[in-house]
């Protein structure tokens, strides 16, 4: 009888040990992994999207995970956060599939990193259906926020605001003739419409050409543009087409004789200079910050870590993804829940801090729904492979712009 009881105790102990091993693996890592809070990154990492932008947003997201876990002590009383990533390839179909995987398979409680407007517009509807917060980190179409989806959040300049800023810049420079060369996406065609409207309202002549995003030769449309004799060309390409426009405009003698303005900060990328070389000097570009501007403590931490790791200053989009993930972490703590529906409620109407300062998502009617807009700047590359921090600040004067465009 004693032997039998000892055997039963041994078997019971062995069963209990097996359960512990199953739950904890060979150590605590499996249990900790099960207890992590997952944050999703859905960005373009392959063509026809803009992989150079996606790569840098991932760098920002990775630093956000480090900051939340080490500097903030995790979320929800010490739980660690984990990054899960999908490639939207700059296409709506891949974006929808990627979002569903991040949420339904990986268990992400929120997703950041949306960059292309056409993708974000498609994923926006899915986020509402699945009731999981989605952050537009770079997509600018006003249709995104005008949807008034309770689960969409945007820390980004919207298309009408940026288009108006460009026209104000052109007016300050006394430009009369604007040429718009735009890719055939929601991004390009949306800007083309607003720049035409604002430009004509300001008494300017405006010429626009729409090109396919997969274009490999822009020479014919650039020759047409040259014959029209514009004062300013607004380059609405994304990634390689933007670089190609600069290179071929130089080759036919159009640029830099005629000034060219990029719609975002792609001229600071090494990939730009690899593509165009010395032909890329004198291009202007739009940005939402310049290294050296005032940032929050977390922003200063991120900028230093980023530059040490990658040898360049962070782009706005890398900073933006970093900041959005910090906002999500703060909102999780405010909600005291990792339920995406509770997170959504906590995100609205509360003040949080990102890399630049305080942000607050409010619900006015129209395009400003859940939108926080950064400041707008126009900078210029006056040297080959010029560092972001050394770019010349041209406009506006309230941020230190001198109103002078350098050039040959």
C-alpha positions as CSV (number, residue, x, y, z in Angstrom):
1,X,0.0,0.0,0.0
2,X,2.8,2.4,0.9
3,X,4.7,1.6,-2.3
4,X,1.5,2.3,-4.3
5,X,0.9,5.6,-2.5
6,X,4.5,6.6,-3.1
7,X,4.1,5.8,-6.7
8,X,1.0,7.9,-6.9
9,X,2.7,10.8,-5.3
10,X,5.7,10.4,-7.7
11,X,3.3,10.4,-10.7
12,X,1.4,13.4,-9.4
13,X,4.7,15.3,-8.8
14,X,5.9,14.3,-12.3
15,X,2.6,15.5,-13.9
16,X,2.8,18.8,-12.0
17,X,6.4,19.2,-13.2
18,X,5.4,18.5,-16.8
19,X,2.7,21.2,-16.6
20,X,5.2,23.7,-15.3
21,X,7.7,22.9,-18.0
22,X,5.0,23.1,-20.6
23,X,4.0,26.6,-19.4
24,X,7.5,27.9,-18.8
25,X,9.5,26.1,-21.4
26,X,13.1,25.6,-20.3
27,X,13.0,29.0,-18.5
28,X,10.8,32.0,-18.0
29,X,11.0,33.3,-21.6
30,X,7.9,31.4,-22.8
31,X,5.7,32.7,-20.0
32,X,7.0,36.3,-20.5
33,X,6.5,36.1,-24.2
34,X,2.9,35.0,-23.6
35,X,2.4,38.0,-21.4
36,X,3.9,40.6,-23.8
37,X,1.7,43.3,-25.3
38,X,2.2,43.3,-29.1
39,X,2.4,46.5,-31.1
40,X,2.2,46.2,-34.9
41,X,4.2,48.0,-37.6
42,X,2.6,48.0,-41.1
43,X,4.9,49.8,-43.6
44,X,6.3,49.5,-47.1
45,X,9.5,47.3,-47.2
46,X,9.4,46.4,-50.8
47,X,8.4,48.0,-54.2
48,X,6.2,49.4,-55.5
49,X,6.1,51.0,-52.1
50,X,8.9,53.1,-50.6
51,X,11.2,50.6,-48.8
52,X,13.7,53.3,-47.9
53,X,11.0,55.0,-45.8
54,X,9.8,51.7,-44.4
55,X,13.3,50.7,-43.3
56,X,13.7,53.9,-41.3
57,X,10.2,53.6,-39.7
58,X,11.2,50.2,-38.5
59,X,14.3,51.6,-36.9
60,X,12.1,54.1,-35.1
61,X,9.7,51.4,-34.0
62,X,12.6,49.2,-32.7
63,X,13.8,52.2,-30.6
64,X,10.3,52.7,-29.3
65,X,10.2,49.1,-28.0
66,X,13.5,49.6,-26.3
67,X,12.4,52.9,-24.7
68,X,9.0,51.6,-23.5
69,X,10.6,48.4,-22.0
70,X,13.7,50.0,-20.5
71,X,13.0,53.6,-19.8
72,X,9.2,53.4,-19.1
73,X,9.4,50.0,-17.4
74,X,7.0,48.4,-19.8
75,X,3.2,48.9,-19.7
76,X,0.3,47.7,-17.5
77,X,2.4,47.2,-14.3
78,X,5.6,45.9,-15.9
79,X,4.5,43.9,-18.9
80,X,6.9,44.1,-21.8
81,X,5.9,45.2,-25.3
82,X,6.8,43.3,-28.4
83,X,7.1,44.5,-32.1
84,X,5.3,42.5,-34.8
85,X,6.0,43.6,-38.4
86,X,4.3,43.2,-41.8
87,X,5.2,44.6,-45.3
88,X,2.4,46.4,-47.1
89,X,4.5,46.8,-50.2
90,X,2.7,50.1,-51.0
91,X,-0.4,48.3,-52.2
92,X,-3.9,48.2,-50.7
93,X,-4.2,44.4,-51.0
94,X,-1.0,43.7,-49.2
95,X,-1.9,46.4,-46.6
96,X,-5.2,44.7,-45.8
97,X,-3.7,41.3,-45.6
98,X,-0.8,42.6,-43.4
99,X,-3.2,44.3,-41.0
100,X,-5.4,41.3,-40.7
101,X,-2.4,39.1,-39.9
102,X,-1.0,41.6,-37.3
103,X,-4.3,41.8,-35.5
104,X,-6.0,38.4,-36.0
105,X,-2.9,36.1,-35.9
106,X,-0.2,38.0,-34.1
107,X,-2.6,39.8,-31.6
108,X,-1.4,43.4,-32.1
109,X,-3.5,45.8,-29.9
110,X,-2.7,48.7,-32.3
111,X,-0.9,49.2,-35.6
112,X,1.4,52.1,-36.7
113,X,3.5,52.9,-39.7
114,X,0.9,53.6,-42.5
115,X,2.8,55.6,-45.1
116,X,1.0,55.5,-48.5
117,X,-2.4,57.1,-48.7
118,X,-3.9,54.5,-51.0
119,X,-2.9,51.7,-48.6
120,X,-4.1,53.6,-45.5
121,X,-7.5,54.3,-47.0
122,X,-8.0,50.6,-47.6
123,X,-6.7,49.5,-44.2
124,X,-8.7,52.3,-42.5
125,X,-12.0,50.4,-43.2
126,X,-10.6,47.1,-41.9
127,X,-9.4,48.8,-38.7
128,X,-13.0,49.9,-38.1
129,X,-14.4,46.5,-38.8
130,X,-11.9,44.8,-36.5
131,X,-12.0,47.6,-33.9
132,X,-8.3,48.0,-33.5
133,X,-6.5,51.4,-33.5
134,X,-4.6,52.3,-36.7
135,X,-2.1,55.2,-36.9
136,X,-1.4,57.1,-40.1
137,X,2.3,57.9,-39.7
138,X,2.9,59.4,-43.1
139,X,-0.3,59.0,-45.2
140,X,-1.7,62.5,-45.9
141,X,-5.0,62.0,-47.7
142,X,-7.8,64.0,-45.9
143,X,-10.2,61.1,-46.8
144,X,-8.5,59.1,-44.1
145,X,-9.5,61.3,-41.2
146,X,-12.7,62.6,-42.9
147,X,-14.0,59.0,-42.6
148,X,-14.4,59.7,-38.8
149,X,-13.5,56.1,-38.1
150,X,-13.2,55.9,-34.3
151,X,-10.1,53.8,-34.7
152,X,-8.1,56.0,-37.0
153,X,-5.4,58.3,-35.6
154,X,-3.1,60.6,-37.5
155,X,0.0,62.5,-36.5
156,X,0.7,63.9,-40.0
157,X,0.3,66.9,-42.3
158,X,-2.8,66.5,-44.4
159,X,-2.8,67.1,-48.1
160,X,-4.7,70.4,-48.1
161,X,-2.5,71.9,-45.4
162,X,0.7,71.0,-47.2
163,X,-0.6,72.1,-50.6
164,X,-1.6,75.5,-49.1
165,X,1.9,75.8,-47.6
166,X,3.6,75.3,-50.9
167,X,1.4,77.9,-52.6
168,X,2.2,80.3,-49.8
169,X,5.9,79.6,-50.3
170,X,5.6,80.2,-54.1
171,X,3.7,83.4,-53.4
172,X,6.4,84.6,-51.0
173,X,9.1,83.8,-53.6
174,X,7.1,85.7,-56.2
175,X,6.7,82.6,-58.4
176,X,3.9,83.0,-61.0
177,X,4.0,79.6,-62.9
178,X,3.8,76.3,-61.0
179,X,4.4,72.9,-62.6
180,X,3.1,69.8,-60.8
181,X,4.5,66.4,-61.8
182,X,2.5,63.8,-59.8
183,X,2.4,60.0,-59.5
184,X,-0.9,58.3,-60.3
185,X,-1.8,57.4,-56.7
186,X,-4.1,58.9,-54.1
187,X,-1.0,60.7,-52.8
188,X,0.0,62.3,-56.1
189,X,-3.5,63.0,-57.5
190,X,-4.7,64.4,-54.2
191,X,-1.9,66.9,-54.1
192,X,-2.3,67.8,-57.7
193,X,-5.9,68.8,-57.1
194,X,-5.3,70.9,-54.1
195,X,-2.2,72.7,-55.5
196,X,-4.1,73.6,-58.6
197,X,-7.0,74.9,-56.6
198,X,-4.9,77.0,-54.2
199,X,-2.5,78.1,-56.9
200,X,-5.3,79.4,-59.1
201,X,-7.0,81.1,-56.2
202,X,-3.7,82.9,-55.5
203,X,-3.6,84.1,-59.2
204,X,-0.9,81.7,-60.4
205,X,-0.7,79.7,-63.6
206,X,-0.6,76.0,-62.9
207,X,0.3,73.1,-65.2
208,X,0.0,69.5,-64.1
209,X,1.2,66.1,-65.5
210,X,0.2,62.7,-63.9
211,X,2.6,59.8,-64.4
212,X,2.5,56.1,-63.5
213,X,4.3,55.2,-60.3
214,X,6.3,52.5,-62.2
215,X,7.6,55.0,-64.9
216,X,11.2,54.5,-66.1
217,X,11.6,57.4,-68.5
218,X,10.3,60.9,-67.7
219,X,12.1,62.7,-70.5
220,X,9.0,63.5,-72.7
221,X,7.0,65.0,-69.9
222,X,10.0,67.0,-68.6
223,X,10.6,68.4,-72.1
224,X,7.0,69.4,-72.2
225,X,7.4,71.1,-68.8
226,X,10.6,72.8,-69.9
227,X,8.8,74.3,-72.9
228,X,6.1,75.7,-70.6
229,X,8.8,77.7,-68.7
230,X,7.7,77.2,-65.0
231,X,9.1,79.1,-62.1
232,X,8.8,76.1,-59.8
233,X,8.4,72.4,-60.2
234,X,6.7,70.5,-57.4
235,X,8.0,66.9,-57.5
236,X,5.2,64.6,-56.4
237,X,7.1,61.3,-56.9
238,X,7.7,58.8,-54.1
239,X,10.9,56.9,-53.9
240,X,12.8,56.1,-57.2
241,X,10.5,58.1,-59.5
242,X,11.3,61.2,-57.4
243,X,15.0,60.6,-57.9
244,X,14.5,59.9,-61.6
245,X,12.7,63.2,-62.1
246,X,15.7,65.1,-60.6
247,X,18.2,63.2,-62.7
248,X,16.4,63.5,-66.0
249,X,15.4,67.2,-65.4
250,X,19.1,67.9,-64.9
251,X,20.0,66.0,-68.0
252,X,17.8,68.2,-70.3
253,X,18.8,71.4,-68.6
254,X,15.6,72.0,-66.8
255,X,16.9,71.7,-63.2
256,X,18.5,73.4,-61.3
257,X,17.9,76.4,-63.6
258,X,14.2,76.0,-62.7
259,X,13.8,75.4,-58.9
260,X,12.4,72.0,-57.8
261,X,10.6,71.2,-54.5
262,X,10.2,67.6,-53.2
263,X,7.0,66.9,-51.3
264,X,8.8,65.3,-48.4
265,X,12.4,64.8,-47.1
266,X,13.7,62.1,-49.5
267,X,16.7,64.3,-50.5
268,X,18.3,63.5,-47.2
269,X,18.5,59.8,-47.9
270,X,21.7,58.1,-49.0
271,X,19.6,56.3,-51.6
272,X,18.8,59.6,-53.3
273,X,22.5,60.5,-53.7
274,X,23.3,57.0,-54.9
275,X,20.7,57.5,-57.6
276,X,21.5,61.0,-58.8
277,X,25.0,61.9,-57.6
278,X,26.1,65.5,-58.2
279,X,23.0,66.1,-60.2
280,X,21.0,66.2,-57.0
281,X,22.5,69.4,-55.6
282,X,20.2,72.4,-55.1
283,X,16.9,70.5,-54.7
284,X,14.5,71.7,-52.1
285,X,12.3,69.5,-49.9
286,X,9.5,69.7,-47.4
287,X,10.1,68.6,-43.8
288,X,8.3,68.7,-40.5
289,X,11.4,69.3,-38.3
290,X,15.1,70.0,-38.6
291,X,17.7,68.4,-36.4
292,X,18.5,70.8,-33.6
293,X,14.9,71.9,-33.1
294,X,13.4,71.6,-29.6
295,X,12.3,68.1,-28.7
296,X,11.0,66.3,-25.7
297,X,13.3,64.2,-23.5
298,X,12.2,61.0,-25.3
299,X,12.8,62.7,-28.6
300,X,16.3,63.6,-27.6
301,X,16.9,60.1,-26.4
302,X,15.7,58.6,-29.7
303,X,17.7,61.0,-31.9
304,X,20.9,60.2,-30.2
305,X,20.3,56.4,-30.2
306,X,19.2,56.5,-33.9
307,X,22.2,58.4,-35.1
308,X,24.6,56.2,-33.1
309,X,23.1,53.1,-34.6
310,X,22.5,54.2,-38.2
311,X,25.0,57.0,-38.9
312,X,22.3,59.5,-39.9
313,X,19.8,61.8,-38.3
314,X,16.3,60.3,-37.9
315,X,13.7,61.2,-40.5
316,X,10.4,62.7,-39.4
317,X,8.7,59.4,-40.2
318,X,11.1,57.4,-37.9
319,X,10.5,59.9,-35.1
320,X,6.7,59.8,-35.8
321,X,6.5,56.0,-35.5
322,X,8.6,56.2,-32.3
323,X,6.4,58.8,-30.8
324,X,3.1,57.1,-31.8
325,X,4.2,53.9,-30.1
326,X,5.0,55.9,-26.9
327,X,1.6,57.5,-27.1
328,X,0.0,54.0,-27.3
329,X,2.0,52.8,-24.3
330,X,0.8,55.8,-22.3
331,X,-2.8,55.2,-23.4
332,X,-2.5,51.5,-22.4
333,X,-1.5,52.6,-18.9
334,X,-4.3,55.1,-18.8
335,X,-6.9,52.4,-19.9
336,X,-5.4,49.8,-17.5
337,X,-6.3,47.3,-20.2
338,X,-4.8,45.7,-23.4
339,X,-8.2,45.5,-25.0
340,X,-8.1,47.5,-28.3
341,X,-11.5,48.9,-27.6
342,X,-10.4,50.2,-24.2
343,X,-7.3,51.6,-25.8
344,X,-9.3,53.5,-28.4
345,X,-11.3,55.2,-25.7
346,X,-8.2,56.2,-23.8
347,X,-6.6,57.7,-26.9
348,X,-9.4,60.2,-27.4
349,X,-9.4,63.5,-25.6
350,X,-6.4,62.8,-23.4
351,X,-3.0,64.6,-23.5
352,X,0.0,62.4,-24.2
353,X,3.7,63.2,-25.0
354,X,5.5,62.1,-28.1
355,X,9.0,63.0,-29.4
356,X,8.1,66.6,-30.1
357,X,5.8,67.5,-27.1
358,X,2.1,67.1,-26.2
359,X,-0.4,65.5,-28.5
360,X,-4.2,65.3,-28.1
361,X,-6.7,63.5,-30.4
362,X,-10.0,65.4,-30.6
363,X,-13.1,64.8,-32.6
364,X,-14.1,67.9,-34.6
365,X,-16.2,67.3,-37.8
366,X,-14.2,67.1,-41.0
367,X,-10.6,66.3,-41.8
368,X,-9.1,67.3,-38.4
369,X,-10.8,64.2,-36.8
370,X,-8.1,62.5,-34.6
371,X,-5.4,64.5,-36.4
372,X,-2.4,66.3,-35.0
373,X,-0.4,68.3,-37.6
374,X,3.3,69.0,-37.3
375,X,4.9,72.3,-38.5
376,X,5.9,72.7,-42.2
377,X,9.4,73.7,-43.3
378,X,11.2,74.0,-46.7
379,X,14.9,73.1,-46.7
380,X,17.5,72.9,-49.4
381,X,20.4,70.6,-50.1
382,X,23.3,73.0,-51.1
383,X,26.0,70.3,-51.0
384,X,26.3,66.8,-52.4
385,X,25.4,64.2,-49.7
386,X,24.6,67.0,-47.3
387,X,23.6,65.9,-43.8
388,X,20.0,66.6,-42.7
389,X,21.3,68.8,-39.9
390,X,23.2,71.0,-42.4
391,X,20.4,71.5,-44.9
392,X,19.6,75.2,-45.6
393,X,16.4,76.4,-44.0
394,X,14.6,78.5,-46.7
395,X,11.0,78.9,-45.4
396,X,9.0,79.9,-43.4
397,X,10.6,82.9,-41.6
398,X,8.9,82.2,-38.2
399,X,11.1,79.0,-38.0
400,X,14.3,80.8,-39.1
401,X,14.0,80.5,-42.9
402,X,15.9,83.3,-44.7
403,X,13.7,83.3,-47.8
404,X,16.7,82.8,-50.1
405,X,17.0,79.9,-52.5
406,X,20.6,78.9,-53.3
407,X,21.7,77.8,-56.7
408,X,24.0,78.2,-59.7
